[in-house]
Amino acid sequence: MKFLKRIGIDSYMLMLLGTVLLGLILPARGIAAEGLGHVTYGSVALLFFLYGAKLDPASVRTGLLNWRLQGLTFAATYLLFPILAIGFAAVFGRLLGPQVTLGLLFLGVLPSTIQSSIAFVSISGGNVPAAICAASLSNLVGVVLTPMLVALLLQAGDGGIDLNAIFRVGTQILLPFIIGQILRPWVGASVKRHRILTLVVDRGAILLIVYSAFSAGTVSGLWSQIPSASLVALIAVALIMLAVVFGAIALIGRLSRMPAEDRSVLFFCGSTKSLASGLPIATALFPAETVGATVLPVLIFHMAQLLICAMIAQHSARRVQGTALVS
């Protein structure tokens, strides 16, 4: 265990890896999957209620008014990412095949994750109010902008937009947060005193998201829809793309000279892509017989980003704690 901690793998990372294996070996099916969806939904709503209960309105207003941070994060999601996706599709298109390459381009125009990116910002000691603003804005705009960019980049024609995505963001993210803000004068002090509660909900929500995503991929048979060699190549391309994105956004953050808390928001909200938003949008835009192969790059990239971002967030949290102890 000491060796694992020395290389950055702690008990939480082992739990994440175990959750991945559980989703592959023993995925939730049928009623169990439906129940898991409800539990995951509730845990995320609880997480944002706690965020709202412990955040003062002045901090929220500051997050909304931080135009440089919000602008950079939005540009990373909807400008930098599509450009990189076009480049990777041009270089690796023949290796991956047409449908998987289409999925790579689709990945580039997706909105940011909401739940996991904000949880990672929280774990790393970043600016949570700004993260909530950045991730929510990305998804609200993405419901319209992503299909438009798909039509522009992929010439896929126009398809229906899943309006449930807007409803989900409103009921699962914004409404609990607003309720927490309203009840903050009565429950805020208690939530701040019991920090372990927010930590448990933070990490528990991420574990549920990981298990749900891996379970869905296993049950739907996505792993068997392309040859093993192509799957290995896709995993390699996704990891290379993720490394390039991480490096580019980290460099942009340093050049911007923003505080570390804001750079955390830019990194986690600007470098992640949402599977939860991607799947319904893909279902609306692409034929049913090809949608599985199209979303496979999104699934692999999403899983990789969750695991690697969790490691980075844990490392940042330990560094912040160490700085606090020294000071």
LINURDA-V364855 format. One record per residue. N is the residue number from 1. SS is DSSP state (a for helix, b for strand, c for the rest). PSI is psi as a letter, one per 20 degrees, with the letter a starting at -180 (* if undefined). BURIAL is + if it has 24 or more other ideal C-beta (glycine too) atoms within 12 Angstrom, else -. Layout:
# LINURDA-V364855
n: [N,N]
ss: [SS,SS]
psi: [PSI,PSI]
burial: [BURIAL,BURIAL]
This chain:
# LINURDA-V364855
n: [1,2,3,4,5,6,7,8,9,10,11,12,13,14,15,16,17,18,19,20,21,22,23,24,25,26,27,28,29,30,31,32,33,34,35,36,37,38,39,40,41,42,43,44,45,46,47,48,49,50,51,52,53,54,55,56,57,58,59,60,61,62,63,64,65,66,67,68,69,70,71,72,73,74,75,76,77,78,79,80,81,82,83,84,85,86,87,88,89,90,91,92,93,94,95,96,97,98,99,100,101,102,103,104,105,106,107,108,109,110,111,112,113,114,115,116,117,118,119,120,121,122,123,124,125,126,127,128,129,130,131,132,133,134,135,136,137,138,139,140,141,142,143,144,145,146,147,148,149,150,151,152,153,154,155,156,157,158,159,160,161,162,163,164,165,166,167,168,169,170,171,172,173,174,175,176,177,178,179,180,181,182,183,184,185,186,187,188,189,190,191,192,193,194,195,196,197,198,199,200,201,202,203,204,205,206,207,208,209,210,211,212,213,214,215,216,217,218,219,220,221,222,223,224,225,226,227,228,229,230,231,232,233,234,235,236,237,238,239,240,241,242,243,244,245,246,247,248,249,250,251,252,253,254,255,256,257,258,259,260,261,262,263,264,265,266,267,268,269,270,271,272,273,274,275,276,277,278,279,280,281,282,283,284,285,286,287,288,289,290,291,292,293,294,295,296,297,298,299,300,301,302,303,304,305,306,307,308,309,310,311,312,313,314,315,316,317,318,319,320,321,322,323,324,325,326,327]
ss: [c,a,a,a,a,a,c,c,c,c,a,a,a,a,a,a,a,a,a,a,a,a,a,a,a,c,c,c,c,a,a,a,a,a,a,a,a,a,a,a,a,a,a,a,a,a,a,a,a,a,a,a,a,a,c,c,a,a,a,a,a,a,a,a,a,c,a,a,a,a,a,a,a,a,a,a,a,a,a,a,a,a,a,a,a,a,a,a,a,a,a,a,a,a,a,a,c,a,a,a,a,a,a,a,a,a,a,a,c,c,c,c,c,c,a,a,a,a,a,a,a,a,a,c,c,c,c,a,a,a,a,a,a,a,a,a,a,a,a,a,a,a,a,a,a,a,a,a,a,a,a,a,a,a,c,c,c,c,c,c,c,c,c,a,a,a,a,a,a,a,a,a,a,a,a,a,a,a,a,a,a,a,a,a,a,a,a,a,a,a,a,a,a,c,a,a,a,a,a,a,a,a,a,a,a,a,a,a,a,a,a,a,a,a,a,a,a,a,a,a,c,a,a,a,c,c,c,a,a,a,a,a,a,a,a,a,a,a,a,a,a,a,a,a,a,a,a,a,a,a,a,a,a,a,a,a,c,c,c,a,a,a,a,a,a,a,a,a,a,a,c,c,c,c,a,a,a,a,a,a,a,a,a,a,a,c,c,c,c,c,a,a,a,a,a,a,a,a,a,a,a,a,a,a,a,a,a,a,a,a,a,a,a,a,a,a,a,a,a,a,a,a,a,a,a,a,c]
psi: [h,h,g,g,h,h,j,j,o,a,h,g,h,h,h,g,h,h,h,g,h,g,h,g,g,m,q,p,q,c,h,g,h,g,g,h,g,g,g,g,g,h,h,g,g,g,g,h,g,h,g,h,h,i,p,q,h,h,h,g,h,g,g,h,i,m,h,g,g,h,g,g,g,g,h,h,g,j,g,g,g,h,g,h,g,g,g,h,h,h,g,j,g,h,h,h,r,g,g,h,h,g,h,g,g,g,g,h,j,q,r,q,q,f,g,h,g,h,g,g,g,g,h,i,k,a,n,g,g,h,g,g,g,g,g,g,g,g,h,g,h,h,h,g,h,g,h,g,h,g,h,g,h,i,l,j,a,q,r,q,p,o,i,h,g,g,h,g,g,g,h,h,f,g,g,h,g,g,g,h,g,h,i,g,h,h,i,g,g,g,g,h,h,m,h,h,g,h,g,g,g,g,h,g,g,g,g,g,g,g,g,g,g,h,g,g,g,g,h,i,k,h,h,j,i,q,q,g,g,h,g,g,g,g,g,g,g,g,h,g,g,g,g,g,g,g,g,g,h,g,g,g,g,g,h,i,k,q,q,h,h,h,h,g,g,g,g,h,h,i,i,q,q,o,h,h,h,g,g,h,g,g,h,h,h,q,q,h,i,i,h,g,h,h,i,g,h,g,g,g,g,g,g,g,h,g,g,g,h,g,g,g,g,g,g,h,g,h,g,g,g,h,g,h,h,g,*]
burial: [-,-,-,-,-,-,-,-,-,+,-,+,+,-,-,+,+,-,+,+,-,-,+,-,-,-,+,+,-,-,-,-,+,-,-,+,+,-,-,+,+,-,+,+,+,+,+,+,+,+,+,+,+,+,+,-,-,-,+,+,-,-,+,-,-,+,-,-,+,+,+,+,+,+,+,+,+,+,-,+,+,+,+,+,+,+,-,+,+,-,-,+,+,-,+,+,+,-,+,+,+,+,+,+,+,+,+,+,+,+,+,+,+,+,+,+,+,+,+,+,+,+,+,+,+,+,+,+,+,+,+,+,+,+,+,+,+,+,+,+,+,+,+,+,+,+,+,-,+,+,-,-,+,+,-,+,-,-,-,-,-,+,-,-,+,+,-,+,+,-,-,+,+,+,-,+,+,+,-,+,+,-,-,+,-,-,-,+,-,-,+,-,-,-,-,-,-,+,-,-,+,+,+,+,+,+,+,+,+,+,+,+,+,+,+,+,+,+,+,+,-,+,+,-,+,+,-,-,-,+,+,-,+,+,+,-,+,+,-,+,+,+,-,+,+,+,-,+,+,+,-,+,+,-,-,+,-,+,-,-,+,+,+,+,+,+,+,+,+,+,+,+,+,+,+,+,+,+,+,+,+,+,+,+,+,+,-,-,-,+,+,+,+,+,+,+,+,+,+,+,+,+,+,+,+,+,+,+,+,+,+,+,+,+,+,+,+,-,-,-,-,-,-,-,-,-,-]
